[in-house]
Amino acid sequence: MPGFEIFGDEERKQVGDVLDTGVLFRYGFDQARKGHWKARTFEAELSERIGAKYCHLCSSGTAALSIALASCGVGAGDEVIVPPFTFIATIEAVLTAGAVPVFSEIDETLCLDPEAIEKVITPRTKAVLPVHMCGAMARIDEIKDFCDKKGLILIEDACQAIGATLNGKALGTFGQMGCFSFDPVKTITCGEGGAVITDDKELYTAADNFADHGHDHTGNDRGLEGHPVLGTNFRISELNAAVGLAQLRKLDFMLEKQRANKKVLKDALSHPDLKSTKIAFRKIPDEKGDSATFLSFLMPDESRARKVAADLGKAGVDSCFYWYDNNWHYVRNWDHLKKLKSSAMLPVKLLDYCPDYGKVKLPQSDGIMGRTISTLIKLSWSEEELTQRIEKMIDVIKKIG
Ligand SMILES: *Cc1c(COP(=O)(O)O)cnc(C)c1O
């Protein structure tokens, strides 16, 4: 998955351009920057590549989520429906907006189950925030239909899924706004960075203003710019944007390579020898649109999944994840969230209806996550490494079945 595997002269050249001018700020300095507008160029190229009208590049994926929530008017008093399997950043962004995350079940796509959402809707529900986990899509078309019907805002956390599509339409373009992350371990990286995309000019303008202290970015004198909204600083630097620009231009190469590596691995694990183990794969609504950053498979029960995960580790198969026990990605181990009601830090403390997250019950998600193991798909695997990996994985899985 990670673009850092293939840093090269392209990144060096882009960063060099910025250092040569000394202009690290993304706005202004028109003369001194000698025509280099890295953030702006990145935004234009990403919009074009994804098929969204507007893009705003910012300092992180978490910032992108905060910007999207603020731009869509989600804040204090609102509830936002989220999946329990994500990176904690999704939840943080909702809480720091002053809103309340409400968990809803995932299905075997490992993403929000569109059929379960209805059960957690209340009069306070303002938005649905599905996460396209591990490079592939939620049933986002069904989630979108549901949101449209109910008049709910849809914001997509596509931080892990840049370049993925459902029926040819890019993830991130189904909702009012889509969010990407370019942190150091994402498909493409800026070092740190993120982006929001939208087709709505007003939402874009709100995002652009909010991410830079509310500046409206008109005219040539920053000190005389208007401040239509109160904002904060979620700006990207030109250095980070420069790295990202070189990486973005490699996206299609990366996707091709990941898809090829994933296919070899998945075909191998579909071998008749493993049939008796009842191994199954994550459901992917559109296999062709998968960005193929991970291969996820499900064992028939939790104890077997746990054993496979442990034995893969012992056999030296690196970059495998048993998310159910992971402290970052599944609600079960988010102890800080369970203590939130007694935490002084977050705005949600102000609200009388902050749920007790220690009492959240998600049996369907537990059942799925308890059985799921994922392996990262690397760009840099040699044929030999991939073959060895396959042999070891088949060995481990066969033994447990
Ligand atoms: C990485 C990630 C984020 C946050 O991105 P940062 O750039 O690290 O802030 C948000 N959501 C998901 C699903 C992620 O994987």
The ligand as an SDF file (V2000), in Angstrom:
LIG
                    3D

 15 15  0  0  0  0  0  0  0  0999 V2000
   -5.4470    7.6420    8.2360 C   0  0  0  0  0  0  0  0  0  0  0  0
   -6.8940    7.7670    8.4420 C   0  0  0  0  0  0  0  0  0  0  0  0
   -7.4890    8.9470    8.8840 C   0  0  0  0  0  0  0  0  0  0  0  0
   -6.6970   10.1460    9.3320 C   0  0  0  0  0  0  0  0  0  0  0  0
   -5.7240   10.5670    8.4850 O   0  0  0  0  0  0  0  0  0  0  0  0
   -4.4210   11.3760    9.0490 P   0  0  0  0  0  0  0  0  0  0  0  0
   -3.8870   11.9600    7.7950 O   0  0  0  0  0  0  0  0  0  0  0  0
   -3.5120   10.3460    9.6490 O   0  0  0  0  0  0  0  0  0  0  0  0
   -4.8970   12.3770   10.0090 O   0  0  0  0  0  0  0  0  0  0  0  0
   -8.8520    9.0090    8.9860 C   0  0  0  0  0  0  0  0  0  0  0  0
   -9.6200    7.9510    8.6870 N   0  0  0  0  0  0  0  0  0  0  0  0
   -9.1010    6.7800    8.2770 C   0  0  0  0  0  0  0  0  0  0  0  0
  -10.0100    5.6420    7.9320 C   0  0  0  0  0  0  0  0  0  0  0  0
   -7.7200    6.6440    8.1750 C   0  0  0  0  0  0  0  0  0  0  0  0
   -7.2040    5.4750    7.8110 O   0  0  0  0  0  0  0  0  0  0  0  0
  1  2  1  0
  2  3  1  0
  2 14  2  0
  3  4  1  0
  3 10  2  0
  4  5  1  0
  5  6  1  0
  6  7  2  0
  6  8  1  0
  6  9  1  0
 10 11  1  0
 11 12  2  0
 12 13  1  0
 12 14  1  0
 14 15  1  0
M  END
$$$$
